[in-house]
Amino acid sequence: MSNALLDVWPPVGVDWLDLVDIAVVSFLIYEFLKLIRRTRAAQMVFGVLLVVALYYASERAPLPTVNWLIRDMFGYIVFAAIVMFQADLRRALSNLGRAPFFRYLTRPTTTDETLEEVVVAATMLASRRIGAIIVIERETGLLNYIESGIPLDSTVTYDLLMSVFQTESPLHDGAVIIQENRVAAAACFLPLSVNPQLSKELGSRHRAALGLSEESDAVALIVSEETGALSLALDGQIERGLEPDQLRVRLDALMSKAIKVQERRRDRGMEA
């Protein structure tokens, strides 16, 4: 019996490179499944699997017309998928680029003084029911979104943020992006999230902040014009109804974590 099994499945030698190969493929599949979970891409993957299954079934049946149609149209389907899901692909590549192995080049992080100015300005805007989006860049560069707005390159101050988001200001309609402790630009356009599971209560400001957080590791602070509530968008998730003290602690924790990561990388670079 054992000899018969060996004839069907002959023994295959496995070395450490084969194990590395399997581990890498498993990791990529796992990250891909995490990426498409609860998104439109999951439906697309299911559809592609059905098309592939139909293709092999048409070869075995045989169904030559169906096989020819799928074979000739597959290239167009792939191209259409790239166009339709370009945001998901950008987010996937961005997440890959933020892996610790690739992030050796760092930039200065936001200081406590900058965070305090942001929190004070957001609290005042909320008390006056003035809508606002304040984005703080971290590891992922936001140059594309900075270029979509009006460049300022100014020190982050309470007065500047208050004046930008006044309804009479021509810069109020859009987001302020803070880069390296400076207001890089105002009136910046952000990508709207297309997550179908978002609450209907979330308006365009919240969806824009979430859209940016889905494509980068930036922290987006939202002030609701309707309720004056403070929210924080990060990694495609939103924390709503934050009090000023909670917001201050949350931002400080996020920025402190980024600083520690950068210091560890800098130390490793000096040792190397």
PASEDO-767785 format. One record per residue: residue number from 1; residue in three letters; x, y, z of N, C-alpha, C in turn. Coordinates in steps of 0.2 Angstrom, whole numbers, plus 2048, in hexadecimal, padded with zeros to 3 digits. Atoms other than C-alpha are relative to their C-alpha. Example, Ala and Ser with C-alpha at 12.3 -4.5 7.8 and 13.67 -1.06 7.14 Angstrom:
2
n|res|nu|nv|nw|cau|cav|caw|cu|cv|cw
1|ala|804|7FA|800|83E|7EA|827|804|806|800 .
2|ser|7FC|7FA|7FF|844|7FB|824|7FC|805|803 .
//
This chain:
272
n|res|nu|nv|nw|cau|cav|caw|cu|cv|cw
1|met|804|7FA|800|800|800|800|804|806|800 .
2|ser|7FC|7FA|7FF|80E|80C|805|804|801|7F9 .
3|asn|7FD|800|807|817|808|7F4|7FC|803|7FB .
4|ala|805|7FD|804|807|80C|7EB|800|808|801 .
5|leu|800|7F9|7FF|806|81D|7F3|806|804|7FE .
6|leu|7FA|7FC|802|818|821|7F0|800|800|7F8 .
7|asp|800|800|808|815|81D|7DD|7FB|806|7FE .
8|val|804|7FA|802|807|82A|7DD|802|807|803 .
9|trp|7FD|7FA|7FD|80F|837|7E9|807|7FE|802 .
10|pro|7F9|801|7FE|822|835|7E8|802|805|805 .
11|pro|7FD|7FC|7FB|82C|83C|7F6|803|806|7FD .
12|val|7FD|7FA|803|831|84E|7F3|804|803|806 .
13|gly|7FB|7FD|7FB|840|856|7FC|7FE|807|801 .
14|val|802|7F9|7FE|83C|866|806|806|803|804 .
15|asp|7FB|7FC|7FC|84A|872|80B|7FE|806|803 .
16|trp|802|7FA|7FD|84A|882|814|7FE|806|7FB .
17|leu|802|7FC|805|848|88C|804|7F8|7FF|7FF .
18|asp|807|802|801|837|883|801|7FC|803|806 .
19|leu|804|7FE|7FA|831|887|813|800|808|7FF .
20|val|800|7F8|801|836|89A|810|7FB|802|7FA .
21|asp|805|7FF|806|82C|899|7FF|7F9|7FF|803 .
22|ile|807|801|7FD|81D|892|808|7FE|805|805 .
23|ala|801|7FB|7FB|81E|89E|816|7FE|807|7FD .
24|val|801|7FA|804|81F|8AD|80A|7F9|800|7FD .
25|val|807|801|803|810|8A7|800|7FB|801|805 .
26|ser|805|800|7FB|806|8A4|80F|7FF|807|803 .
27|phe|800|7FA|7FD|80A|8B5|816|7FC|805|7FB .
28|leu|803|7FB|805|805|8BE|806|7F9|7FE|7FF .
29|ile|807|802|800|7F5|8B4|805|7FC|803|806 .
30|tyr|803|7FE|7FA|7F1|8B8|817|7FF|808|800 .
31|glu|801|7F9|801|7F4|8CB|814|7FB|802|7FB .
32|phe|805|7FE|805|7EA|8CB|804|7F9|7FF|803 .
33|leu|807|801|7FE|7DB|8C3|80D|7FE|805|805 .
34|lys|801|7FB|7FB|7DD|8D0|81B|7FE|806|7FD .
35|leu|801|7FA|804|7DD|8DE|80E|7F9|800|7FD .
36|ile|807|800|804|7CD|8D8|805|7FA|7FF|805 .
37|arg|806|801|7FC|7C3|8D4|814|7FB|806|801 .
38|arg|805|7FB|800|7B3|8DD|815|801|806|7FB .
39|thr|7FF|7FB|805|7B7|8E7|805|7FC|7FD|7FA .
40|arg|803|802|807|7B0|8E7|7F3|805|7FB|7FD .
41|ala|7FB|805|803|7C0|8DD|7EE|7FE|7F9|802 .
42|ala|802|807|7FF|7BA|8CE|7F7|7FB|7FD|7FB .
43|gln|805|802|805|7AB|8CD|7EB|803|7FF|7FA .
44|met|7FC|801|806|7B7|8CF|7DD|804|7FA|800 .
45|val|7FC|806|800|7C2|8C1|7E2|7FC|7FA|800 .
46|phe|805|805|801|7B3|8B6|7E4|7FE|7FF|7F9 .
47|gly|802|800|807|7AE|8BA|7D3|805|7FD|7FB .
48|val|7FB|802|804|7BF|8B7|7CC|801|7F8|801 .
49|leu|7FF|807|7FF|7C0|8A6|7D4|7FA|7FC|7FC .
50|leu|805|803|804|7AF|8A2|7CC|802|7FF|7F9 .
51|val|7FE|800|807|7B6|8A7|7BB|805|7FB|7FF .
52|val|7FB|805|801|7C5|89C|7BD|7FE|7F9|801 .
53|ala|803|807|7FF|7BB|88D|7C3|7FC|7FF|7F9 .
54|leu|803|802|806|7B0|88F|7B4|804|7FF|7FA .
55|tyr|7FB|801|806|7BF|890|7A8|802|7F9|800 .
56|tyr|7FD|807|800|7C6|87F|7AE|7FA|7FB|7FF .
57|ala|806|804|801|7B4|878|7AE|7FF|800|7F8 .
58|ser|802|800|807|7B2|87D|79C|806|7FC|7FC .
59|glu|7FB|804|803|7C3|875|798|7FE|7F8|800 .
60|arg|802|807|7FF|7BD|864|79F|7FA|7FE|7FD .
61|ala|807|802|802|7AB|864|799|800|7FD|7F9 .
62|pro|7FE|7F9|801|7B0|86A|78C|7FB|805|7FD .
63|leu|804|7FA|802|7A8|87B|788|804|805|7FC .
64|pro|7FB|7FC|803|7B3|882|77B|7FE|808|7FF .
65|thr|802|7F9|801|7A9|892|778|801|804|807 .
66|val|800|7FD|7FA|7A8|896|78B|808|801|802 .
67|asn|7F9|800|7FF|7BB|892|78C|803|805|7FC .
68|trp|7FD|7FA|804|7BF|89E|77E|7FE|806|803 .
69|leu|802|7F9|7FE|7B5|8AC|785|804|802|806 .
70|ile|7FC|7FE|7FA|7BD|8AB|796|807|801|7FF .
71|arg|7F9|7FF|802|7CE|8A9|78F|802|807|7FD .
72|asp|7FF|7FA|804|7CD|8B8|784|7FE|806|804 .
73|met|802|7FA|7FC|7C4|8C3|791|804|801|806 .
74|phe|7FD|800|7F9|7CF|8BF|7A0|805|806|800 .
75|gly|7FC|7FA|800|7DC|8CD|79B|7FC|806|802 .
76|tyr|804|7FA|7FF|7CE|8DA|79A|7FE|800|808 .
77|ile|803|800|7F9|7C7|8D4|7AB|806|802|805 .
78|val|7FB|7FE|7FB|7D8|8D6|7B4|801|808|7FF .
79|phe|7FF|7F8|801|7DA|8E8|7AC|7FB|804|804 .
80|ala|805|7FC|7FD|7C9|8ED|7B2|800|7FF|807 .
81|ala|7FF|801|7F9|7CC|8E6|7C3|805|805|803 .
82|ile|7FB|7FB|7FD|7DC|8F1|7C5|7FD|807|800 .
83|val|803|7FA|800|7D2|900|7C0|7FB|801|805 .
84|met|806|7FF|7FB|7C3|8FD|7CB|803|800|807 .
85|phe|7FD|801|7F9|7CE|8F8|7DA|806|803|801 .
86|gln|7FA|7FD|7FF|7DC|904|7D9|802|802|807 .
87|ala|7FF|7FE|7F9|7D9|90B|7EA|802|7FA|805 .
88|asp|7FE|806|7FC|7DA|8FA|7F2|807|7FE|7FE .
89|leu|7F9|802|802|7EA|8F6|7E8|805|805|803 .
90|arg|7FB|7FB|7FD|7F2|907|7EE|801|7FE|808 .
91|arg|800|802|7F9|7ED|902|800|804|7FA|802 .
92|ala|7FC|806|7FF|7F5|8F1|7FE|807|801|800 .
93|leu|7F9|7FE|800|805|8F8|7F8|803|804|805 .
94|ser|7FE|7FC|7FA|805|905|805|802|7FC|806 .
95|asn|7FF|805|7FA|803|8F8|813|807|7FC|7FF .
96|leu|7FA|804|801|811|8EE|80B|806|805|801 .
97|gly|7FB|7FC|7FF|81C|8FD|80B|801|803|807 .
98|arg|7FF|7FE|7F9|819|901|81D|802|7FA|804 .
99|ala|7FD|806|7FC|820|8F0|822|806|802|803 .
100|pro|7FA|7FE|7FC|82E|8F2|82F|806|7FF|7FC .
101|phe|7FA|801|804|83A|8EA|822|802|805|7FC .
102|phe|7FF|7FB|805|838|8F8|816|801|807|803 .
103|arg|800|7F9|7FE|837|907|821|806|802|804 .
104|tyr|7FA|7FE|7FD|848|90D|824|801|808|800 .
105|leu|7FF|7F9|800|847|91F|81F|7FA|803|804 .
106|thr|805|7FD|7FB|83D|929|82C|800|808|7FF .
107|arg|800|7F9|800|838|93B|82E|7FE|802|807 .
108|pro|802|7FE|7FA|835|946|83D|7F9|7FF|802 .
109|thr|807|801|7FF|825|942|846|7FE|807|804 .
110|thr|803|7FB|7FD|819|94E|84E|801|801|807 .
111|thr|7FE|7FF|7F9|81E|957|85E|7FA|801|804 .
112|asp|806|7FF|7FB|813|959|86E|7FD|807|7FF .
113|glu|802|7F9|801|812|96C|86A|7FB|800|7FA .
114|thr|805|801|806|80A|968|859|7FA|7FD|802 .
115|leu|806|803|7FE|7FE|95C|860|7FC|804|804 .
116|glu|804|7FC|7FC|7F9|968|86D|7FC|806|7FC .
117|glu|803|7FB|804|7F5|976|860|7FA|7FC|7FC .
118|val|805|803|804|7EB|969|856|7FA|7FE|805 .
119|val|805|802|7FC|7E1|963|865|7FC|806|802 .
120|val|803|7FA|7FE|7DD|975|86B|7FC|803|7FA .
121|ala|804|7FE|806|7D8|97A|859|7FA|7FC|7FF .
122|ala|806|804|801|7CD|96B|857|7FB|801|805 .
123|thr|805|7FF|7FB|7C5|96E|868|7FC|806|7FF .
124|met|803|7F9|801|7C1|980|864|7FB|7FF|7F9 .
125|leu|804|801|806|7BA|97B|852|7FA|7FC|802 .
126|ala|806|804|7FE|7AF|96E|85A|7FB|804|804 .
127|ser|804|7FC|7FB|7A8|97A|867|7FC|805|7FB .
128|arg|804|7FC|805|7A3|985|858|7FD|7FD|7FA .
129|arg|803|804|805|79D|977|84D|802|802|7F9 .
130|ile|7FD|7FF|807|7A9|97B|83F|804|7F9|7FE .
131|gly|7FE|806|802|7AD|96C|835|808|800|7FE .
132|ala|7F9|800|802|7C0|967|832|802|7F9|7FF .
133|ile|7FC|807|800|7CC|959|82D|807|802|801 .
134|ile|7F8|7FF|7FE|7DE|95A|834|803|7F9|7FF .
135|val|7FD|806|801|7E9|94D|82D|808|800|802 .
136|ile|7F9|800|7FE|7FA|948|835|804|7FB|7FD .
137|glu|7FC|806|804|806|93F|82A|805|7FD|805 .
138|arg|7FB|804|7FC|810|931|832|805|7FD|7FB .
139|glu|7FB|803|804|81A|924|828|7FF|801|7F8 .
140|thr|802|800|807|811|924|817|800|807|7FE .
141|gly|800|7F9|803|814|934|80D|7F9|802|7FD .
142|leu|806|7FE|803|805|93E|808|801|806|7FB .
143|leu|7FE|7FA|805|80D|949|7FA|7FA|801|7FB .
144|asn|805|7FF|805|7FF|945|7EE|7FA|804|802 .
145|tyr|805|7FC|7FE|7F2|94C|7F9|802|807|802 .
146|ile|7FE|7FA|7FE|7FC|95A|7FF|800|805|7F9 .
147|glu|800|7FD|807|7FE|95F|7EC|7F9|802|7FE .
148|ser|807|7FF|802|7EB|95F|7EA|7FE|806|804 .
149|gly|802|7FA|7FC|7EA|96E|7F7|804|806|7FE .
150|ile|7FC|7FA|800|7F1|97F|7FA|806|7FF|804 .
151|pro|7FA|801|7FC|803|97E|800|800|806|805 .
152|leu|7FF|7FA|7FB|806|988|810|807|7FF|803 .
153|asp|7F9|800|7FD|816|981|818|800|804|806 .
154|ser|800|7FC|7FA|812|989|829|800|7FD|806 .
155|thr|800|803|7F9|814|986|83B|7F9|7FE|802 .
156|val|806|802|7FE|806|97D|843|7FE|804|806 .
157|thr|803|7FC|7FA|7FC|989|84E|7F9|800|800 .
158|tyr|807|800|7FF|7EB|98A|855|7FD|805|7FC .
159|asp|803|7FA|804|7E8|99B|84D|7FF|7FE|7F8 .
160|leu|800|802|807|7ED|994|83C|7FA|7FB|7FE .
161|leu|806|805|801|7E1|985|83D|7F9|803|801 .
162|met|806|7FD|7FF|7D3|98F|843|7FE|804|7FA .
163|ser|801|7FB|806|7D5|99C|835|7FE|7FC|7FA .
164|val|801|804|806|7D6|98E|828|7F9|7FD|7FF .
165|phe|806|804|800|7C6|985|82D|7FA|805|801 .
166|gln|806|7FB|7FF|7BB|995|82F|7FC|800|7F9 .
167|thr|805|800|806|7AC|994|822|802|805|7FB .
168|glu|7FF|7FB|805|7B1|9A4|81B|807|800|7FC .
169|ser|7F9|801|803|7C3|99E|817|7FF|7FC|7F9 .
170|pro|800|804|806|7C6|998|805|803|7F9|801 .
171|leu|7FD|806|7FF|7D0|98A|80C|7FC|7FB|805 .
172|his|803|805|7FB|7C3|982|818|7FE|7FA|7FD .
173|asp|803|806|803|7BC|976|80C|806|7FB|7FE .
174|gly|7FB|804|801|7C9|968|80D|803|7FE|806 .
175|ala|7FC|803|7FA|7D6|960|818|806|804|801 .
176|val|7F9|7FD|7FE|7E5|968|821|805|7FA|801 .
177|ile|7FB|806|7FF|7F4|95C|820|806|803|803 .
178|ile|7FA|7FE|7FC|802|95E|82D|806|7FB|7FE .
179|gln|7FA|804|802|813|957|827|806|803|804 .
180|glu|7FA|7FE|7FC|823|958|832|7FF|806|804 .
181|asn|802|7FA|7FB|81B|964|83F|7FE|806|7FC .
182|arg|802|7FA|804|815|970|831|7FA|7FF|7FD .
183|val|806|801|805|805|973|828|802|801|7F9 .
184|ala|7FD|801|807|80A|96D|817|7FB|804|7FB .
185|ala|805|7FD|805|7FA|972|80E|7F9|800|803 .
186|ala|807|800|7FE|7E7|976|811|7FC|7FF|7F9 .
187|ala|805|801|806|7D8|973|806|802|7FA|7FC .
188|cys|7FD|806|803|7DF|962|802|7FA|7FB|7FF .
189|phe|806|805|802|7D3|955|7F9|803|7F9|802 .
190|leu|7FE|806|7FE|7D3|944|801|7FB|7FA|7FD .
191|pro|804|805|803|7CC|933|7FA|7FB|7FE|805 .
192|leu|806|803|7FC|7BB|92E|800|800|7F9|801 .
193|ser|801|807|7FF|7B9|91D|808|7FA|7FD|7FC .
194|val|805|804|803|7AE|911|7FE|7FE|7FA|804 .
195|asn|802|806|7FC|7AC|905|80C|7F8|800|801 .
196|pro|808|801|800|799|8FF|80B|7FE|7FF|807 .
197|gln|802|802|7F9|799|8FB|81E|800|806|804 .
198|leu|800|7FA|7FC|79B|90D|824|7F9|803|802 .
199|ser|807|7FE|7FD|78D|915|82E|7FE|806|7FB .
200|lys|803|7FB|804|781|920|824|801|807|803 .
201|glu|7FF|7FA|7FD|784|92D|831|806|804|7FE .
202|leu|7F9|7FD|802|796|931|82B|7FF|804|7FA .
203|gly|800|7FC|806|797|93F|81F|806|800|7FC .
204|ser|7FB|800|804|7A3|944|812|807|801|803 .
205|arg|7FA|7FF|7FD|7B0|94A|81E|803|7FA|803 .
206|his|7FD|806|7FD|7B1|93A|828|802|7FB|7FB .
207|arg|7FE|804|805|7B1|930|818|806|801|7FD .
208|ala|7FA|7FE|803|7BF|93A|811|806|7FE|805 .
209|ala|7FB|802|7FB|7C9|937|821|801|7F9|800 .
210|leu|7FF|807|800|7C6|925|821|803|7FD|7F9 .
211|gly|7FD|802|807|7CA|924|80E|808|801|801 .
212|leu|7F9|7FF|7FF|7DB|92B|812|804|7FB|805 .
213|ser|7FD|805|7FB|7DE|920|821|800|7F9|7FD .
214|glu|800|806|803|7DA|911|816|806|7FF|7FC .
215|glu|7FB|800|805|7E8|916|80A|807|801|803 .
216|ser|7FA|7FE|7FC|7F5|91C|817|800|7FE|807 .
217|asp|800|801|7F9|7FA|91B|829|7FF|807|803 .
218|ala|801|7F9|7FE|7F6|92E|82B|7FA|800|806 .
219|val|806|7FF|7FB|7EB|933|83A|7FC|806|7FE .
220|ala|805|7FB|802|7DC|93D|835|7FB|802|806 .
221|leu|804|7FE|7FB|7D3|948|842|7FA|804|7FC .
222|ile|806|7FD|803|7C1|94D|83D|7FC|803|805 .
223|val|805|7FC|7FC|7B6|95A|845|7F9|801|7FC .
224|ser|806|800|803|7A4|958|841|7FC|807|800 .
225|glu|804|7FA|800|79A|967|83B|7F9|800|803 .
226|glu|807|801|7FE|789|960|83F|800|7FF|808 .
227|thr|801|801|7F9|78D|95A|851|806|803|804 .
228|gly|7FA|7FE|7FC|79E|961|856|804|7FB|803 .
229|ala|7FD|806|7FD|7A4|950|85A|807|7FF|7FD .
230|leu|7F9|801|802|7B7|94C|859|801|7F8|7FE .
231|ser|7FF|807|803|7BC|93C|84F|807|7FF|7FE .
232|leu|7F9|802|802|7CC|933|84B|800|7FA|7FB .
233|ala|800|805|805|7CF|929|83B|807|7FD|800 .
234|leu|7FA|804|800|7DD|91C|83B|800|7F9|7FD .
235|asp|800|806|803|7E1|90D|830|7F9|7FD|7FE .
236|gly|807|802|802|7CF|90D|829|7FB|7FF|805 .
237|gln|804|800|7FB|7C7|90E|83A|7FF|807|803 .
238|ile|801|7F9|7FD|7BF|91D|843|7FD|7FF|807 .
239|glu|802|800|7F9|7BD|921|855|7FC|807|801 .
240|arg|804|7FA|800|7AF|92D|858|7FE|802|807 .
241|gly|802|7FD|7FA|7A9|938|866|806|801|805 .
242|leu|7FA|800|7FC|7BA|93B|86D|800|807|804 .
243|glu|7FF|7FA|7FD|7BC|948|87B|807|803|7FF .
244|pro|7FA|7FD|801|7CA|955|87A|806|7FC|803 .
245|asp|7FB|803|7FD|7D4|94C|887|802|7F9|7FD .
246|gln|7FF|806|803|7D2|93B|87F|803|801|7F9 .
247|leu|7FD|7FF|807|7D7|942|86E|807|802|802 .
248|arg|7F9|7FF|7FF|7E7|949|876|804|7FA|802 .
249|val|7FD|806|7FE|7EB|939|87E|801|7FB|7FA .
250|arg|800|804|806|7E7|92F|86E|806|802|7FB .
251|leu|7FB|7FE|805|7F2|93A|863|807|7FF|803 .
252|asp|7FA|801|7FD|800|93A|86F|803|7F9|800 .
253|ala|7FE|807|800|800|927|870|802|7FE|7F9 .
254|leu|7FE|801|807|800|926|85D|806|803|7FE .
255|met|7FA|7FD|802|80E|932|85A|806|7FD|804 .
256|ser|7FB|803|7FC|818|92B|869|802|7F9|7FD .
257|lys|7FE|806|803|817|91A|861|804|801|7FA .
258|ala|7FC|7FE|807|81D|921|850|807|802|802 .
259|ile|7F9|7FE|7FE|82C|929|859|804|7FA|802 .
260|lys|7FC|806|7FE|831|919|862|802|7FC|7FA .
261|val|7FF|805|806|830|90F|852|806|803|7FC .
262|gln|7FB|7FD|804|83B|91C|849|807|800|804 .
263|glu|7FA|801|7FC|848|91C|858|803|7F9|7FF .
264|arg|7FE|807|801|849|909|857|803|7FF|7F9 .
265|arg|7FD|801|807|84C|90A|844|807|804|800 .
266|arg|7FA|7FC|801|859|918|846|806|7FC|804 .
267|asp|7FB|804|7FC|862|90D|854|803|7FA|7FC .
268|arg|7FE|806|804|862|8FE|849|805|802|7FA .
269|gly|7FC|7FD|806|869|909|83A|807|802|803 .
270|met|7FA|7FE|7FE|877|90F|845|805|7FA|802 .
271|glu|7FC|806|7FF|87C|8FE|84B|802|7FC|7FA .
272|ala|7FD|803|807|87D|8F8|839|805|803|7FD .
//
